Amino acid sequence: MESANKNNKEYCRACGALLHGKFCSECGEKRFDKKDLSMQKIFLQGVDVFTHLDSKIFKSVKLLITKPGLLAKEYCSGIKVKYAKPLQLFFLINVVYFLLLSLGGFNTFTTPLNVHMNSSWHKALAKSMVEHKMEAKKITLDDYRIKFDSKVNVLSKSLVLIIAPLLSLMFGLLFITKKKTYPENFIFALSFLSWILILNIAFQSVFLLSTYTFDKLLNIDLRSFFTDDLVSIILFVLIGVYSFYAIKKFYDEKRGIAFIKALITPFGFLLVLFVYRFILFLLTYYTT
């Protein structure tokens, strides 16, 4: 429900009740203030991630999946009490994702040294830097790979968050005419990234269940079928479809414009992923 200000009276944006103070007497929603969308407030609200796990989490996840863009729009319009806070939701989903990843599967956000040196856009630089590291420390490539991969697994669990501000810059440029503030674009980007993590969780779950069923029970190896390239193509298409509906809802775009920008979004995400992996490589390299 939209907020209202009729005859100098302000109504709750969540339930529509007349406001008399800082909080709604009916549902507890806080009176909306644009200052609440500051970056400082957004990050502070994520601190209590592990202390308030309740039905809001499940409601928010359901909304994130079934109604693209609505969760971010509700939050940015001042409706917060009904849902989990954006960073709270992201951190919990992130924990689940990396727990599943530890069981095996596809490394979308955790890239081992082999990927950096052979399958990335910065592979030439990575090879040169690694050779310099090996020479300086007098170690073999295998020894350094073990050290690097161990460190990158640790760093990626927290560094994945840097994708959100990179995405918010992309959305800010893509929707510059909408005059959204950076925090508003950040909230949308954070919700978008949370959904991508959920999508990866779904893929990991299907992969682990199917490989267990076929490998263990039927002795059929499905790993050759579930290639990184195949999964990447499927993710690419699903990101485009999801972004179409999310863009329409959050940015109030017309269908035609939303469709064009939804075609651009997966490529923008891919570019952001390249930047993230490069940053991940540099931080891991200089801390090993």
HUZILIN-V364780 format. One record per helix or strand of 2 or more residues. SS is the DSSP state (alpha for helix, beta for strand). FROM is the first residue (numbers start at 1). TO is the last residue. If there is no record, write none. Layout:
SS,FROM,TO
SS,FROM,TO
//
This chain:
beta,4,6
beta,9,11
alpha,34,37
alpha,39,44
alpha,55,66
alpha,70,76
alpha,86,101
alpha,113,118
alpha,123,137
alpha,141,159
alpha,162,174
alpha,176,178
alpha,182,218
alpha,228,251
alpha,255,285
//
